[in-house]
Amino acid sequence: MWARDVKADLTRLRDHYDVKTIVCLLNDAELRSLKVRDYKLQCLAHNLHYVSLPMIEMAAPDDFYAAAALIAELKARLGNGEVLAVHCKVGAVQVESG
């Protein structure tokens, strides 16, 4: 069973890892199944920029052009030294420039 404290996790990502942007690859149904409500609002309340790019597990994004635009935005953020956290249901990766 999945049991996380989203507020504590967001606080730790922000304060311990200096994350500025959360990139969520889950769709709304997956977030609901995890009992995560108002995720974007929770991120914003923690001063975290929230980006959503829902993808079906093990599949490419539905909209290639939207994904390419997001990658360009994230690349620019990394180029400015920003720390990102990208996650799906199973795990997360912290991404830093350099």
Secondary structure, 3 states (H helix, E strand, C coil): CCCCCHHHHHHHHHHHHCEEEEEECCCHHHHHHCCCCCHHHHHHHCCCEEEECCCCCCCCCCCHHHHHHHHHHHHHHHHCCCEEEEECCCCEEEECCC
